């Protein structure tokens, strides 16, 4: 937990909202895991509060993306072309739907309302986004006895000093950033799956939510 909190500072990424939000989500997952591991040693109230704090931090990354979709939805370019207008309007609808879905999902997770199911869905969506945004295995190939990197790799979002631009990065460095963000994204999905596994805790709307009721009845 300490390392996850410190890494935005150590990497100089405090101004990188995406990185900070993803780190907060990871802290939320780790707090959820800690609450489960120490529940026998700690009081019920302490364990419930730790789990509540973790659950409130989990949707931080999705709230960040909801904010991005909100900004994108209203950043339509003025145009006189019908085709461009229809395309822009379609993107507005897509961004608006994504905004609403992320906002509702984040609210459900934070409130503990069907949070195990919602966390599982958000984890699956996040895994798909990670594979789409940072497919690092597609950016490298072994040719003529050495590793070659794709020159069309997009630069991930990073906070840079004023005297450094994205053009100053070698292809290997851009590749390493994609690889880092890929596993960071998988870790965030893992944090959400911890909520799906252990439940929202005692301080929640649905504190006794069962993720697979059919399997639960079969065990009874």
N, C-alpha and C positions, 0 to 999 in steps of 0.2 A: 504493500500500500504506500509506504514511504517513497519508494522509487517511482511509482506511477505518478505521485503528486509532484515529485521533484523534476521529472524529465522535461516538462515544458520549460522550466527555468534553466536546467543544465544544457539543453539544446538551443536555447535562445528563441523559443517559439511562443512566448507569452502573447505576442500579437497575432498569432495564428489561431483564430477562433476555432477552426475545425479540429486542430490538434488538441487544444485545451478541452473542447467538448468531448472528444473521444476519450481523453484521459480521465475525465470526470465519470464517464460511463464505466470505464474499467474499474475505477475506485468503487463505484456502486456495486459492481459484480463481486469484487473482493470483499467488501463489507458484508454482502449477503452470504458469501462463503464463510467468513469469520463468524458471523452470527450462528451459523449452523454448527461450526466446529466447537465453539465455546459454550453452547447452550446448556451443557451439563454443569459447567463450572460457574457460569454467571446466573444471576437471577432472571426470572422470566421477563421482568420489566426491562432490564438492561439489554437482554438479547433481542427483545421486540423493538427497542429503540434503535439498536444498531442495524437491524434488518430494515426498519422503516427508512433510516437515512440512506442505506444502500439502494432501496427501491426508488427513493426520490432522485438519486443521482443517475440512475440507469438511463432514463430517457434524455439525458443532456445532449447526446449526439443527434438524436432524432429531432429535438427542438431546434438545434442549429440548422439542420437541413430543412425543417419547416420554414425557418426564417429565410433561407435562401430561395425556397420555392415561392414564398410570399413576395420577395423582391423581384424575382424573375417574372411572376405572373403579371405584375403591373409595369414591367419595363418593356412595353411593346413599342416597336419602332413605327413611326409614321410612314405611310407608303400610299402610293396611288395605284399600285399593282394589285389586282384582285387575287392572283395566286399567292403573292407574298402576304396579303392580308389574311387569307384563309389559313395559310401555314402558321402565321403568327397567332391567329385566334385559336387554332388547334393546340399550339403549345401552351397558350393561356389556360385552356381547359385542362390539359394534362397537369400543369403545375398547380392549378387550383385543387384538383382532385388529390394530388400527392400531398399538398399542404394540409387539407382537411384530414386525410388518412393518418398522417404523421402526428398531427395535433391531437386527434382523438386517441390514437394508440398510446401516445405519451401520457395523456391524462389518465387513461385506464391503468397503465402500469404504475403511475405515481399514486393513484388512489387505491390500488389493490382491487380493482374491479375487473374480474375475469383476466387478471394480470398474467397468470401462467399461460393461458392460451394466446393472449396478445403478444407476450414476450417471445413465445415460440414463433409466431408469424413474423414479428419484427426481426428475429434472428435469421430466419430463412431469407427474408428480403435483403437484409444486410449482406449475407453471404453472396447472394446474386450480384449485388452492387459492387462488392469487393472484387469478384472475378471479372466484372466488366470494366472497372476503373483501373485496376492494377494487375493485369494478367502478365506478371513478370516473366513467366516461362515462355511467352511468345516473343519476348523482346531480345532473346539471346539465342545464338546458334553457334555450333562448333564447325569452323571451316578452315581448311589448310593448316591444321595444327594449332589454331588459336580461337579464342572466343570472339565472336562478332556481335555487336549490339545494334539494334534497330535504330536508324537515324530519325525515324518518325515518332519516337516516344514523346508523349506529352509530358510537360514538366508538372509534377505534383505540386499542390499548394504548400509552400514553405515560406516562412518569414526570413527575408534576407537583409543583411546590412546594406546601407545606402551605397556602398562602394562595390557591391557585387550584384551582378545581373544573372538571370538564368542562362544566358549565353556563355557564361564563364565556366559552366559545369561540363565535365567530361561525360561522355555517354555512359561510362561505367558508374559514375556517381548518380546519374539520373536513374539508371537501372536499380541501383542499391536503394534509392528512395522508394521506388515502386515496390520493391521486395519488402522493405520495412513496413510500408503502409498496408500491404497485403496481409501480413501476419498481424499487424495491429488491428485491422478490420476483423479478422477471424477471432482475435481475442475479445473484441467487443461483442461479437455474436455469442461467444462462449459465456460472457458475463450475463447476457440475456437468458441463455439456457440454464444458468444457475438458478435464476428466479423461477423458471419453469420446473426445475427439478425440486427445489426446496420449498417453493411456495412463497406467498407475500408476507408471511409472519402474522402475528397476533393483531397488530394495528393495521387493519385493512378492511375494506368493505366486504370482500369475500375472503375471509381469513381461512376458511376450510374448503377452498376451491379444490376440486378434483379434476386433474387434466384429462384423465381417461376413465370416465365413470364406468364404462362397460368392463374394463379390466379390474376395476376396484370391486365391482359386484361379483366377478368371477372368483376373486381371492376370498371374499367373504363366504 
